[in-house]
Each structure stands twice: as C-alpha cells, then as structure tokens.
Amino acid sequence: MDVAQLLWGAVSYRELVKAVGTAILLEQLLARGKGAVQNSTLHAQLATTGGFLFLYIFARSWLGLVSHYVPEPYLDEFFHIPQAQTYCEGRFVEWDDKITTPPGLYALSVAYHKFWMIAQCTVYSLRYLNVLATLSTALIAAQCHALVTTRASGRVNADPLTSFHTGLNIAFFPVVFFFSALYYTDVVSTLAVLLAYQNHLLRVGPERPGFFNGIWTIILGAVALFMRQTNVFWVVVYMGGLEAAHAVRLLRPPPVEPPKGPLSLSEHIRFYVWRDSVGDMHDPKLNAAWPEDWLFCFLSIGIAAVCNPFKVLRQVWPHVTVLGLFAGFVAWNGGVVLGDKSNHVATIHLAQMLYIWPFFAFFSAPLLLPSLLPFVLAPLRLFSSASQPGTTEKPLIMQMINKSYYIPYILGTIAISLAVVKFNTIIHPFTLADNRHYMFYIFRYTILRSLKIRYLLVAGYTLSRWLVWNTLSGSPAKTSGASHGETKAKPPASASPGPQTSTALFWLLATTLSLMTAPLVEPRYFILPWVFWRLLVPSWSPASQIEGYLPNSGWARKLKVDPRLALETIWFLAINVGTMYMFLFKPFFWKFPDGELLDDRKVQRFMW
C-alpha cells in the first residue's frame, strides 16, 4: 500500500503538471543551440516530449521511494550530505578528510538552493539535484549523439529520433540511473564531462574555434575536474587527442600517388613518413581498419604533430592549459586524491582492461546482436552467395583467416590476458569487506572461486572484447570489385557510419589510463568509458545483414529506426527495476556469529 501511495504521489495532478512542463521545456531545449536535435514532424516532437515525461516520472518515483524507505543518508551519502550542508551554511573552509573527490557537487548544490531560494539543504533537496542532472544528461547526450552523427555522415540532423532515443537510454543506463535518487557525484560528474564533450564536438566542426571558445573550453574542463579528478583523462587525453587529430586533418596536403616500381623498405618508410609529416593522416573508418591500421594511425598523428607543432598547439592549447591546471593541483595537494589517500593509492591495475569488456557486454547485450548475427546467417550464406553476382565481399571469419598475422594476433592477446590474470590480479580490501555491493558477489563467485576459473574467464574477456569492438565498428566494409587498397565502407542509408580509427584509439587510450590506475574495481568507474562508447556506436540497419539471406526479408528494408534501441530501453528498465527492488525491499543486517547486530543496528542495502 505504501508503494502504491508513493507512486501515486509521484503522478499526482501537481506533479504531473510539473512533469509535463519539464518535458516540454526539455524538448524545446533539445531543438535549440548548435547541437540541436530538431524534430521536423509533430509525431517526432510528441515522441520526444513523451520520452522526457517518462524519464521524469520514473526518476521522480524512484526518488520518492528512496526518500520514504531510506530517509537518512546512506553509505557514501553519510560523508557527502553533511559536507554539502556545511557548504550551504557558508562554512567553505571546513572539510571532511574522508572525502576523496573535489567539492564541485557541493558548490553546485549551494548554487541550486540559492537560485531556487530553498531555505535548507535537506536530504531530499540534495538528492533531487541528481534527478535534474539525470534529465539534463539525457538532453546533452542526445545533442552530443546528433553532433557525432553529423561529423561521421556529413548530414546535419540526420536522424533526430535515434539521437534522442540514444540520449534517453544513456540516462537510463543502470549504473547512472540508480544514483539519480542518491546524493553521489556520478550523475553530475557525467553531465559535466558531456557538456565539455558537446563543446569539443563544436570545436572540431568546419569553423575554426576562436579565442573566447578556447577560454570557455578551459572553464568547462576545470568544472569537469572540479567534479572528479579522473575526468582529466576525458577532457585532456580523449578530447585533446581528438582535437590534435583534427588539427592534422586540417592540413589537407594535395594527394600524391605512391611511388611505383620496386622499392626498398627504407624508401617505403621515407615516403610514408614524409606524407605523414605534411598531414596525410592514415585514419580509415574503424570498420575498414585492421590492427596494422591502428598502429599506422597513431604513428601518422604523432609524426604530423611533431612536424607541425604550432598548428596543432593552436587547436589544443585549451586542453594543454587544463592539464597544466591539473598538474598544479596535484603539486599543491601532494597527490591526485583529496582526503583519505591511504586507501586510494594509484597503482598499475591492468586487469581492469579485462573486466570492462564483460561489463559492456552485459549492459549492452541488445547492441551486440548484429555482431552475433553473421554466425547465425553463415550457413545461409553458403546457399545465397551465388545469388549476389559481382560482389567480392567475404565472411568476416574468412577475412580474418586471410590476414596471415590475425590468428597469431588473437593468440597473443589471449597470452597477454593470461599473464595479466596471473601477475596483475589485484583484490582491493574494500571489495572483500563490503557485501552491500554487487561487485563483492561477482568476485566471490568467479575470480575468488579458484585459479582455474580466473584463467577460464579469459575466454569470456576475449569474446566480449571482440563483440564490443565489432559493435563499435559498425557494418563491415563492403567491396564490389575494388582493387587492393580501395576498400571503402558503404553503410546503408538507414545506418550511420562508424567512427574513425583515431577516435576509437583515443577512446581506448583514455579508458585505459582512467581504469588502470584504480586498484578498486567499481562499476561506477566504467560509466564514462561506456557513455563515450555508446555515443560512438553507429546505428544499425537489419537490411544490411539479413536481406538476401532470409526468405521474405524485404521488411528489413522498411525499418527506419534501429530496432536495438527499444530492446536496450527494455533491458535497462528491467535491470533498474531489479536493482531498485533489491535496494528497497531486500534489506539485511550485519551480525556477529551469535546473532548480535553490528553497525549500530543499521539497515544494509544492496547497490552498485
């Protein structure tokens, strides 16, 4: 009865009017600005408004339930909420040494309460800030996706509903949405980085950014770092690296035919180093790239940057400035971590780059379906290949086999993974000490079970990594009688192109740097890597894979939207409802063996 009354309160007449007004406002904001997602039809506008309305009601209901069943600060809120209330009282020099992150969330909370003239910073009002941040995350993520699609396809506002639905799903991402009703830094930190990313996407457009935009870039970068220190890897390494690649791309040297005739290895190297030095960057689409392309891409960007330092610096100076500010903070603070440094010592933890792939594969399972589809259709391809005259496309597995080094490459990655498992599996004391987090049970029933299971998990890591990377690549490049070296990706009209190789590599670099320095394995650490990966995943057209292999498959060509988006929404909602239920209605107590209650008889709850 309590749950029904609380949910009814969330959709009362007053709340419903507020929700509708908020949804209409967000729809209008979505269609304005340089990153606008403009819906040209009334149907699309209603769908967008309805999506925001559903997100608001769902988040507001979650907040109402949490505030009823968990009215007092819980877990990390025990530190965050008193610190925010201290700031609200104007005592800005007082600091709890147990807090390790900067005071950006608390400063924003003070500004929020001052703007709306809220007299006190209560537990509810502080938590409500994250509801607003979740709604804003959906808005900014949708605009970022629209800009990413525009840069990839060259068409402005190419697929507004797909961009909006992607932004909505990012807000529903379980590890983000769960904290929309708790006073944690994760939602606001994600929003701050997305705002910096939106500005970055505008900076790499056709117009060269001006000086004042550079100042604005520094401000946004500083705000992101003010929320969480590890955001430096995204605002400096990822966005700065992409802007360096953009500066190289703007050099636009005239095309030159490769030298013909027999050449020595040194002559080949001299030619391509010269071409790289003048800005002829090797940066194919990711779906047409192989491991050697990844190496050549990084080398070409590095050579061009070294040979054209002032032109590159003209583009990236704001990010260099943010890096300098961060270095100054580290020198002043005596380290990256504020407060409790003893339990947050940076270390090399390469196993994080194994754990991230099954994490992605679990949460983004609906997006991985097209990567599995070729294996289902492979038998049909044997019978249908003759019905496709003139095509030279080969199954992906055959393309891999034809690359003489690819099987040794796969075996090498497996060997490296096994070595990481053996020599660099780190079990942080916090992971084993707190059974309120799901990660405790994941480690307990897998990695800590036996050494054999640790090694067997490498197969799962490898498969997940391939699925995630293949999903990021999008539809494989197709060739129709093209000569060697002329392979071009040709996505169908209803699918967006995948990212450039440089974009994927800088994403991988930033992800690696942000995770490998953290000894503690927490799902929250994977939020930003997942968000940026999700923004880069191209849309999918079923017709690009199944038409011609299944009878009566013409329906696939008629699909105008990516069907995975709806599956992703359903999947996220199911996970959210499950974790919400466990948090609210499956509490437990810590007890001594004799049954005596621990932790001052406090109720414990399951969470990410």
C-alpha positions as CSV (number, residue, x, y, z in Angstrom):
1,M,0.0,0.0,0.0
2,D,2.9,2.4,0.8
3,V,4.4,1.8,-2.6
4,A,1.2,2.5,-4.4
5,Q,0.6,5.7,-2.5
6,L,4.1,6.9,-3.1
7,L,3.9,6.2,-6.8
8,W,0.5,7.9,-6.9
9,G,2.1,10.9,-5.2
10,A,4.7,11.0,-8.0
11,V,2.0,11.3,-10.6
12,S,-0.4,13.5,-8.7
13,Y,-2.0,16.4,-10.5
14,R,0.6,18.9,-9.3
15,E,3.5,16.6,-10.1
16,L,2.0,15.7,-13.4
17,V,1.7,19.4,-14.4
18,K,5.3,19.9,-13.3
19,A,6.4,16.8,-15.2
20,V,4.7,17.9,-18.4
21,G,6.1,21.4,-18.2
22,T,9.6,20.0,-17.7
23,A,9.2,17.6,-20.6
24,I,8.1,20.4,-22.9
25,L,10.9,22.6,-21.8
26,L,13.5,19.9,-22.4
27,E,12.0,19.1,-25.9
28,Q,12.4,22.8,-26.7
29,L,15.9,23.0,-25.4
30,L,16.8,19.8,-27.4
31,A,15.8,21.6,-30.7
32,R,17.9,24.8,-29.9
33,G,21.6,25.6,-30.0
34,K,24.4,24.5,-32.2
35,G,24.0,20.9,-31.1
36,A,20.2,21.0,-31.7
37,V,18.2,17.8,-32.4
38,Q,15.4,19.2,-34.5
39,N,12.3,17.1,-34.9
40,S,10.6,18.1,-38.2
41,T,7.2,16.4,-37.6
42,L,4.6,16.7,-34.8
43,H,4.8,12.9,-34.3
44,A,8.6,13.2,-33.5
45,Q,8.0,16.2,-31.2
46,L,5.3,14.3,-29.3
47,A,7.6,11.2,-29.1
48,T,10.4,13.3,-27.7
49,T,8.2,15.1,-25.2
50,G,6.7,11.7,-24.1
51,G,10.2,10.3,-23.6
52,F,11.3,13.1,-21.4
53,L,8.0,12.8,-19.5
54,F,8.5,9.1,-18.9
55,L,12.1,9.7,-17.7
56,Y,11.0,12.4,-15.3
57,I,8.1,10.3,-13.8
58,F,10.4,7.3,-13.5
59,A,13.2,9.2,-11.8
60,R,10.8,11.2,-9.6
61,S,9.1,7.9,-8.5
62,W,12.5,6.4,-7.7
63,L,13.4,9.4,-5.6
64,G,10.1,9.3,-3.8
65,L,10.6,5.6,-2.9
66,V,14.2,6.1,-1.8
67,S,13.2,9.1,0.3
68,H,10.4,7.1,2.0
69,Y,12.4,3.9,2.7
70,V,15.8,5.4,3.2
71,P,15.2,8.9,4.6
72,E,18.6,9.2,6.2
73,P,22.0,9.4,4.4
74,Y,23.1,6.0,3.2
75,L,26.7,4.8,2.7
76,D,28.8,7.5,0.9
77,E,25.9,9.9,1.5
78,F,27.0,9.8,5.1
79,F,30.0,11.9,4.0
80,H,28.6,13.8,1.1
81,I,25.4,15.2,2.6
82,P,26.9,16.7,5.8
83,Q,29.7,18.3,3.7
84,A,27.1,19.8,1.3
85,Q,25.1,21.1,4.3
86,T,28.3,22.6,5.7
87,Y,28.7,24.5,2.4
88,C,25.1,25.6,2.5
89,E,25.8,27.2,5.8
90,G,28.6,29.2,4.3
91,R,31.5,27.3,6.1
92,F,33.5,26.7,2.9
93,V,36.9,26.0,4.7
94,E,35.6,23.0,6.7
95,W,36.4,19.7,5.0
96,D,35.8,16.1,5.9
97,D,39.1,14.3,5.3
98,K,37.3,11.0,4.4
99,I,36.1,12.6,1.2
100,T,38.4,12.0,-1.8
101,T,36.7,13.9,-4.6
102,P,36.7,17.7,-5.2
103,P,33.9,19.9,-3.9
104,G,32.2,20.5,-7.2
105,L,29.0,18.8,-6.3
106,Y,28.7,20.7,-3.1
107,A,29.3,24.1,-4.8
108,L,26.7,23.2,-7.4
109,S,24.2,22.3,-4.6
110,V,24.7,25.7,-2.9
111,A,24.1,27.5,-6.2
112,Y,21.0,25.4,-6.9
113,H,19.5,26.1,-3.5
114,K,20.3,29.8,-3.8
115,F,18.8,30.1,-7.3
116,W,15.5,28.5,-6.3
117,M,15.6,30.1,-2.9
118,I,15.3,26.9,-1.0
119,A,15.9,27.7,2.6
120,Q,17.6,24.4,3.8
121,C,19.8,21.8,2.1
122,T,17.8,18.8,3.2
123,V,18.5,15.2,2.3
124,Y,15.6,15.3,-0.2
125,S,16.5,18.6,-1.8
126,L,20.1,17.5,-2.3
127,R,19.1,14.2,-3.8
128,Y,16.6,16.0,-6.1
129,L,19.5,17.8,-7.7
130,N,20.6,14.4,-9.2
131,V,17.1,13.9,-10.7
132,L,17.6,17.2,-12.6
133,A,21.1,16.2,-13.6
134,T,19.7,12.9,-15.0
135,L,17.2,14.8,-17.2
136,S,20.0,17.1,-18.3
137,T,22.2,14.1,-19.1
138,A,19.6,12.8,-21.5
139,L,19.3,16.2,-23.2
140,I,23.1,16.8,-23.6
141,A,23.8,13.2,-24.6
142,A,21.2,13.4,-27.3
143,Q,22.7,16.6,-28.7
144,C,26.2,15.0,-28.5
145,H,25.0,12.0,-30.4
146,A,23.5,14.3,-33.1
147,L,26.8,16.1,-33.4
148,V,28.7,12.8,-33.6
149,T,26.4,11.5,-36.3
150,T,26.8,14.8,-38.2
151,R,30.6,14.6,-38.1
152,A,30.5,11.0,-39.3
153,S,27.9,11.3,-42.1
154,G,28.3,14.9,-43.1
155,R,24.5,15.3,-42.8
156,V,23.1,17.8,-40.3
157,N,20.3,16.4,-38.1
158,A,20.4,13.1,-40.0
159,D,18.4,11.0,-37.5
160,P,16.9,13.1,-34.7
161,L,14.8,10.4,-33.1
162,T,17.7,8.0,-33.0
163,S,19.8,10.7,-31.3
164,F,17.1,11.4,-28.8
165,H,16.5,7.7,-28.0
166,T,20.2,7.2,-27.5
167,G,20.3,10.1,-25.1
168,L,17.4,8.7,-23.2
169,N,19.0,5.3,-22.9
170,I,22.2,6.8,-21.6
171,A,20.1,8.5,-18.8
172,F,18.5,5.1,-18.1
173,F,21.9,3.3,-18.0
174,P,21.5,1.4,-14.7
175,V,24.8,2.5,-13.1
176,V,23.8,6.1,-13.8
177,F,20.1,6.0,-13.1
178,F,20.5,4.2,-9.8
179,F,22.3,7.2,-8.4
180,S,19.7,9.7,-9.7
181,A,18.0,9.3,-6.3
182,L,21.1,9.3,-4.1
183,Y,23.5,12.2,-3.4
184,Y,26.5,10.8,-5.2
185,T,28.9,12.6,-7.6
186,D,28.5,10.3,-10.5
187,V,25.5,11.8,-12.3
188,V,26.7,15.4,-12.1
189,S,30.2,14.4,-13.0
190,T,28.9,12.6,-16.1
191,L,26.9,15.7,-17.0
192,A,29.9,18.0,-16.6
193,V,32.0,15.8,-18.9
194,L,29.2,15.6,-21.5
195,L,29.0,19.4,-21.6
196,A,32.7,19.6,-22.2
197,Y,32.3,16.9,-24.9
198,Q,29.5,18.9,-26.6
199,N,31.7,21.9,-26.8
200,H,34.6,19.8,-28.2
201,L,32.3,18.4,-31.0
202,L,31.5,22.0,-31.9
203,R,35.3,22.9,-31.9
204,V,36.1,20.1,-34.5
205,G,33.5,21.4,-36.9
206,P,34.1,23.2,-40.2
207,E,34.7,26.5,-38.5
208,R,38.0,27.1,-36.6
209,P,37.3,27.9,-32.9
210,G,38.0,31.4,-31.7
211,F,39.9,32.6,-28.6
212,F,36.9,33.0,-26.4
213,N,35.8,29.5,-27.2
214,G,39.2,28.4,-26.0
215,I,38.6,30.2,-22.7
216,W,35.1,28.5,-22.5
217,T,36.8,25.1,-23.1
218,I,39.2,25.7,-20.2
219,I,36.2,26.7,-17.9
220,L,34.3,23.5,-18.9
221,G,37.4,21.4,-18.4
222,A,38.0,22.9,-15.0
223,V,34.4,22.3,-14.0
224,A,34.6,18.7,-15.0
225,L,37.8,18.3,-12.9
226,F,36.1,20.1,-10.0
227,M,33.6,17.2,-10.0
228,R,36.1,14.3,-10.2
229,Q,39.8,14.2,-10.7
230,T,39.8,11.3,-13.1
231,N,37.8,13.3,-15.6
232,V,41.2,14.7,-16.7
233,F,41.6,11.6,-18.9
234,W,38.5,12.5,-20.8
235,V,38.8,16.3,-21.1
236,V,42.5,16.3,-21.9
237,V,43.6,12.9,-23.3
238,Y,40.4,12.0,-25.2
239,M,39.1,15.4,-26.3
240,G,42.6,16.9,-26.6
241,G,43.8,14.0,-28.6
242,L,40.9,14.2,-31.0
243,E,41.5,17.9,-31.5
244,A,45.1,17.2,-32.3
245,A,44.0,14.7,-34.9
246,H,41.5,17.3,-36.2
247,A,44.3,19.9,-36.5
248,V,46.4,17.4,-38.5
249,R,43.4,16.7,-40.7
250,L,43.0,20.4,-41.5
251,L,46.5,20.5,-43.1
252,R,44.9,18.9,-46.2
253,P,48.0,18.2,-48.3
254,P,47.4,17.6,-52.0
255,P,47.2,13.9,-52.9
256,V,50.2,12.2,-54.2
257,E,50.4,8.8,-56.0
258,P,52.6,6.3,-54.2
259,P,55.9,5.6,-55.9
260,K,55.7,2.8,-58.5
261,G,58.2,0.1,-59.2
262,P,60.3,-2.0,-56.8
263,L,61.3,0.0,-53.7
264,S,63.4,-0.9,-50.7
265,L,61.9,-0.9,-47.3
266,S,63.8,2.3,-46.3
267,E,62.4,4.0,-49.4
268,H,58.8,3.0,-48.5
269,I,59.3,4.2,-44.9
270,R,60.8,7.6,-46.1
271,F,57.8,8.1,-48.4
272,Y,55.1,7.5,-45.9
273,V,56.9,9.4,-43.1
274,W,57.1,12.4,-45.5
275,R,53.4,12.0,-46.2
276,D,52.6,11.8,-42.5
277,S,54.7,14.9,-41.8
278,V,52.6,17.0,-44.2
279,G,49.3,15.8,-42.7
280,D,48.3,12.9,-44.9
281,M,47.0,11.1,-41.9
282,H,46.3,7.4,-42.0
283,D,42.8,7.3,-40.5
284,P,40.4,4.9,-42.1
285,K,36.9,4.1,-40.8
286,L,37.1,1.7,-38.0
287,N,35.1,-0.9,-39.8
288,A,37.7,-1.0,-42.6
289,A,40.7,-1.0,-40.2
290,W,42.9,-3.9,-39.1
291,P,45.5,-3.9,-36.3
292,E,48.2,-2.6,-38.5
293,D,46.0,0.4,-39.4
294,W,45.7,1.1,-35.6
295,L,49.5,1.3,-35.4
296,F,49.9,3.4,-38.6
297,C,47.1,5.7,-37.4
298,F,48.8,6.5,-34.1
299,L,52.2,6.9,-35.8
300,S,50.9,9.2,-38.5
301,I,49.2,11.5,-35.9
302,G,52.4,11.6,-33.8
303,I,54.6,12.4,-36.8
304,A,52.3,15.1,-38.1
305,A,52.0,16.7,-34.6
306,V,55.8,16.7,-34.1
307,C,56.3,18.2,-37.6
308,N,53.5,20.8,-37.2
309,P,53.6,21.7,-33.5
310,F,52.3,25.3,-33.8
311,K,49.3,24.4,-35.9
312,V,48.4,21.6,-33.5
313,L,49.0,23.7,-30.5
314,R,46.7,26.4,-31.9
315,Q,43.9,23.9,-31.7
316,V,44.7,22.1,-28.4
317,W,46.1,25.0,-26.2
318,P,42.9,25.0,-24.0
319,H,43.4,21.3,-23.2
320,V,47.1,21.9,-22.5
321,T,46.1,24.7,-20.1
322,V,43.6,22.4,-18.3
323,L,46.4,19.8,-18.0
324,G,48.6,22.5,-16.5
325,L,45.9,23.4,-14.0
326,F,45.5,19.8,-13.0
327,A,49.3,19.4,-12.6
328,G,49.3,22.5,-10.4
329,F,46.6,21.0,-8.2
330,V,48.5,17.7,-7.9
331,A,51.6,19.6,-6.8
332,W,49.7,21.7,-4.3
333,N,47.7,18.7,-2.9
334,G,50.6,16.3,-2.8
335,G,48.7,13.8,-5.0
336,V,45.6,13.3,-7.0
337,V,43.3,12.2,-4.2
338,L,41.9,14.6,-1.6
339,G,41.4,13.5,2.0
340,D,41.9,9.7,2.6
341,K,44.9,9.0,0.5
342,S,45.9,5.8,2.2
343,N,43.0,3.7,0.8
344,H,43.2,5.3,-2.7
345,V,46.8,4.8,-3.8
346,A,47.3,4.8,-7.5
347,T,48.7,1.6,-8.9
348,I,49.1,-0.3,-12.1
349,H,45.9,-2.5,-12.4
350,L,45.9,-3.9,-16.0
351,A,43.2,-6.4,-15.1
352,Q,40.7,-3.5,-15.2
353,M,41.1,-3.7,-19.0
354,L,39.8,-7.3,-18.9
355,Y,36.8,-6.6,-16.6
356,I,35.5,-3.8,-18.7
357,W,34.5,-5.9,-21.7
358,P,32.1,-8.3,-20.0
359,F,30.7,-5.2,-18.2
360,F,29.9,-3.7,-21.6
361,A,28.7,-7.0,-23.0
362,F,26.2,-7.4,-20.1
363,F,24.7,-4.0,-20.1
364,S,24.8,-3.5,-23.9
365,A,23.7,-7.0,-24.8
366,P,21.0,-5.8,-27.2
367,L,23.5,-3.7,-29.1
368,L,25.8,-6.7,-29.7
369,L,23.1,-8.8,-31.5
370,P,24.3,-7.7,-35.0
371,S,27.8,-8.9,-34.2
372,L,26.4,-12.4,-33.5
373,L,24.0,-12.4,-36.4
374,P,26.7,-13.3,-39.1
375,F,27.3,-16.6,-37.2
376,V,23.6,-17.4,-37.4
377,L,23.4,-16.5,-41.1
378,A,26.7,-18.1,-42.1
379,P,25.1,-21.4,-43.2
380,L,22.6,-19.4,-45.3
381,R,25.4,-17.5,-46.9
382,L,26.7,-20.7,-48.4
383,F,23.5,-21.1,-50.4
384,S,22.9,-17.5,-51.2
385,S,26.3,-16.4,-52.3
386,A,25.6,-17.4,-55.9
387,S,22.6,-15.0,-56.0
388,Q,24.8,-12.0,-55.4
389,P,26.8,-11.6,-58.6
390,G,29.6,-9.1,-58.8
391,T,30.3,-8.9,-55.1
392,T,33.7,-9.7,-53.6
393,E,32.6,-9.5,-50.0
394,K,33.8,-12.3,-47.8
395,P,32.5,-13.5,-44.5
396,L,34.3,-11.8,-41.6
397,I,35.9,-15.1,-40.4
398,M,37.4,-15.6,-43.9
399,Q,38.8,-12.0,-43.9
400,M,40.5,-12.8,-40.6
401,I,42.0,-16.0,-41.8
402,N,43.3,-14.3,-44.9
403,K,45.2,-11.9,-42.7
404,S,48.2,-14.1,-42.1
405,Y,49.0,-12.4,-38.7
406,Y,45.5,-12.3,-37.3
407,I,45.4,-15.7,-35.7
408,P,48.8,-15.2,-34.0
409,Y,47.5,-11.7,-33.0
410,I,44.4,-13.3,-31.3
411,L,46.6,-15.9,-29.6
412,G,49.0,-13.1,-28.5
413,T,46.1,-11.1,-26.9
414,I,45.0,-14.3,-25.1
415,A,48.5,-14.9,-23.8
416,I,48.7,-11.3,-22.6
417,S,45.4,-11.7,-20.9
418,L,46.5,-14.8,-19.1
419,A,49.7,-13.1,-18.0
420,V,47.7,-10.1,-16.6
421,V,45.4,-12.6,-14.7
422,K,48.5,-14.3,-13.2
423,F,50.6,-11.3,-12.3
424,N,48.3,-8.4,-12.0
425,T,45.0,-9.5,-10.5
426,I,44.5,-7.1,-7.6
427,I,41.9,-7.7,-4.9
428,H,41.3,-4.4,-3.1
429,P,40.4,-4.8,0.6
430,F,37.2,-2.8,0.1
431,T,36.0,-5.3,-2.5
432,L,36.1,-8.1,0.1
433,A,35.0,-6.1,3.1
434,D,31.6,-4.8,1.8
435,N,28.9,-7.2,0.9
436,R,26.5,-4.4,0.1
437,H,27.9,-4.0,-3.4
438,Y,27.2,-6.4,-6.3
439,M,30.9,-6.5,-7.1
440,F,31.5,-8.4,-3.9
441,Y,29.4,-11.3,-5.1
442,I,30.8,-11.2,-8.7
443,F,34.4,-11.5,-7.3
444,R,33.3,-14.1,-4.7
445,Y,31.7,-16.5,-7.2
446,T,34.2,-16.0,-10.1
447,I,37.7,-14.6,-9.5
448,L,38.0,-15.8,-5.9
449,R,36.5,-19.2,-6.5
450,S,39.6,-20.8,-7.9
451,L,42.7,-20.1,-10.0
452,K,41.2,-22.3,-12.8
453,I,38.1,-20.1,-13.1
454,R,40.3,-17.0,-13.3
455,Y,42.1,-18.4,-16.4
456,L,38.8,-19.7,-17.9
457,L,37.4,-16.3,-17.7
458,V,39.9,-15.1,-20.3
459,A,37.8,-16.8,-22.9
460,G,34.9,-14.6,-21.8
461,Y,37.0,-11.5,-21.8
462,T,38.3,-12.2,-25.3
463,L,34.8,-12.9,-26.7
464,S,33.4,-9.8,-25.0
465,R,36.2,-7.6,-26.2
466,W,35.6,-8.7,-29.8
467,L,31.9,-8.2,-29.6
468,V,32.2,-4.7,-28.1
469,W,34.9,-3.6,-30.6
470,N,32.9,-5.1,-33.5
471,T,29.8,-3.3,-32.4
472,L,31.7,0.0,-32.2
473,S,33.0,-0.6,-35.8
474,G,29.5,-1.0,-37.2
475,S,28.7,-2.6,-40.6
476,P,31.8,-4.2,-42.1
477,A,33.3,-2.5,-45.2
478,K,31.9,-3.9,-48.5
479,T,33.8,-4.2,-51.7
480,S,32.4,-4.7,-55.2
481,G,35.3,-5.4,-57.5
482,A,37.5,-2.8,-55.8
483,S,41.2,-3.2,-56.2
484,H,43.6,-3.7,-53.3
485,G,43.7,-0.6,-51.1
486,E,40.4,0.8,-52.3
487,T,38.1,-0.9,-49.8
488,K,35.5,1.6,-48.6
489,A,32.8,1.3,-46.0
490,K,29.3,1.7,-47.5
491,P,26.7,1.7,-44.8
492,P,23.1,1.6,-45.9
493,A,21.1,4.8,-45.9
494,S,19.3,3.9,-42.7
495,A,22.6,3.3,-40.7
496,S,25.1,5.8,-39.5
497,P,28.8,5.4,-40.3
498,G,31.1,4.2,-37.6
499,P,33.9,6.3,-36.0
500,Q,37.3,6.9,-37.5
501,T,40.1,4.7,-36.3
502,S,41.7,7.7,-34.4
503,T,38.5,8.3,-32.5
504,A,38.3,4.7,-31.3
505,L,42.0,4.6,-30.4
506,F,41.9,7.8,-28.3
507,W,38.8,6.4,-26.6
508,L,40.7,3.2,-25.8
509,L,43.7,5.2,-24.5
510,A,41.6,7.4,-22.2
511,T,39.7,4.3,-21.0
512,T,43.0,2.5,-20.2
513,L,44.5,5.5,-18.4
514,S,41.4,6.1,-16.3
515,L,41.0,2.5,-15.2
516,M,44.5,1.0,-15.0
517,T,45.4,3.5,-12.2
518,A,42.5,2.4,-10.0
519,P,43.1,-0.5,-7.6
520,L,39.4,-0.8,-6.7
521,V,37.0,-2.4,-9.2
522,E,33.7,-0.4,-9.2
523,P,31.0,-0.3,-11.8
524,R,30.9,3.5,-11.4
525,Y,34.4,3.7,-12.7
526,F,33.1,2.3,-16.0
527,I,30.4,4.9,-16.5
528,L,32.3,7.4,-18.7
529,P,34.1,4.7,-20.8
530,W,30.6,3.2,-21.5
531,V,28.9,6.6,-22.2
532,F,31.5,7.6,-24.8
533,W,31.5,4.2,-26.4
534,R,27.7,4.3,-26.5
535,L,27.8,7.7,-28.2
536,L,30.1,6.4,-30.9
537,V,28.2,3.1,-31.6
538,P,26.7,3.6,-35.1
539,S,23.0,2.8,-35.8
540,W,22.2,-0.5,-37.4
541,S,20.0,-1.4,-40.3
542,P,18.8,-5.1,-40.3
543,A,18.7,-4.9,-44.1
544,S,22.4,-4.6,-44.2
545,Q,22.8,-8.1,-42.8
546,I,19.8,-10.2,-43.4
547,E,18.3,-9.1,-46.7
548,G,19.0,-11.7,-49.4
549,Y,19.7,-14.5,-46.8
550,L,16.2,-15.0,-45.5
551,P,13.0,-15.5,-47.5
552,N,10.6,-12.6,-47.4
553,S,13.1,-10.3,-45.7
554,G,12.0,-7.2,-47.5
555,W,10.5,-6.0,-44.3
556,A,14.0,-5.3,-43.0
557,R,14.5,-2.5,-45.6
558,K,11.3,-0.8,-44.4
559,L,12.6,-0.3,-40.9
560,K,13.5,3.3,-40.5
561,V,14.9,3.1,-36.9
562,D,17.5,1.0,-35.2
563,P,15.4,-1.8,-33.5
564,R,18.1,-2.3,-30.9
565,L,17.2,1.0,-29.2
566,A,13.8,-0.3,-28.0
567,L,15.4,-3.5,-26.8
568,E,18.1,-1.5,-25.0
569,T,15.4,0.6,-23.2
570,I,13.5,-2.5,-22.1
571,W,16.7,-4.2,-20.9
572,F,17.8,-1.1,-18.9
573,L,14.3,-0.7,-17.3
574,A,14.3,-4.4,-16.3
575,I,17.8,-4.0,-14.7
576,N,16.7,-0.8,-13.0
577,V,13.5,-2.3,-11.6
578,G,15.5,-5.3,-10.3
579,T,18.2,-3.2,-8.6
580,M,15.6,-0.8,-7.2
581,Y,13.7,-3.7,-5.7
582,M,16.8,-5.2,-4.2
583,F,17.8,-1.8,-2.7
584,L,14.4,-1.0,-1.2
585,F,12.8,-4.3,-0.3
586,K,15.7,-6.7,0.4
587,P,17.5,-5.0,3.3
588,F,19.6,-7.0,5.7
589,F,21.7,-6.6,8.9
590,W,25.3,-7.3,9.7
591,K,25.5,-9.8,12.5
592,F,28.0,-11.4,14.8
593,P,28.1,-15.2,14.7
594,D,25.9,-15.2,17.9
595,G,23.3,-13.1,16.2
596,E,24.1,-9.8,17.8
597,L,23.6,-6.9,15.3
598,L,26.6,-4.9,14.1
599,D,27.0,-1.3,12.8
600,D,24.7,0.2,15.4
601,R,21.8,-2.0,14.1
602,K,21.7,0.0,10.8
603,V,19.9,-1.5,7.9
604,Q,22.2,-2.5,5.0
605,R,21.1,-2.4,1.3
606,F,22.3,-3.8,-2.0
607,M,23.7,-1.4,-4.5
608,W,26.2,-1.0,-7.4
